[in-house]
Amino acid sequence: MIDDLYQEVILDHSKRPRNFGPMESPSATAEGFNPLCGDRLTLELKLDGNIVADARFKGAGCAISVASASLMTETLKGKTKAEAEQLFEKFHRMLTTDSAVGEIGKLAVFSGVKEFPARVKCATLAWHTLHAALQNSHEKVSTE
């Protein structure tokens, strides 16, 4: 039952991604690529001091990759850079370990992805790209 709800949320965000499209005058930008399945995205952030005021993405990818970027950008707004990094760590830990990650809100819809190791890279691409944008790294992020 809960798995069905999670699938519905992922499908909804993949078909109707939130925060999709270019941003005027972003403060930080990073590009990510998953060579395994061809996912590509550009993440743009508007920072107001230490706060993520806005987050948008563009690109193309599988349903999990697009849904992850969509939910991530929704979740980031209003968070500090430190809170965004903590979310990245919790999300990554949720998909790569068996340890409990604590409160992660709507992002828990991706918890089942760890059962499909090849798809973990799809779900985490946007997050690794976020990490690069917050670090002001100009290197293209790759999941390989």
C-alpha positions, 0 to 999 in steps of 0.5 A: 500500500505505501509502496503504491503511494510512493510510486504515485508520487515518483510518477507524478513528479516525473511527469510534471516536474516542479521547478523545471526550467531555466532561472534568471541570474542564478547564484550557483550552477552545476551540471550532472551526468549519469553515463549509466542511463544517460541522465543529464541535468543542470541545477541552478540555485538562487542564494540569499546569503546562506539561504537557498531562496530558489532552486530550478533544474533542466535536462532530461533523464529517467523517471527516478532522476527527474522525480528526485530533482523535482522533489529535491528542488521543492525541499531545498527552498528556504533551507540554509546551505548547511541544512541542504548539505545535511539533506544530501547526506541523509538522502545518500545514506538512505539509499546506500546503507541500512542505517536509519536516517531520521526525518527526511519528509517527502524524500522517503518516497525514494527509500525503495530505490536501494533495492535496485542498486543500478537506480541509486545513481539515478536518484542521487544524481541531482543531489551530487549536483546540488553538493557541487553547486553549494561548493561552487565547483565548476566540474561536471558531476558524474555518477561514475 
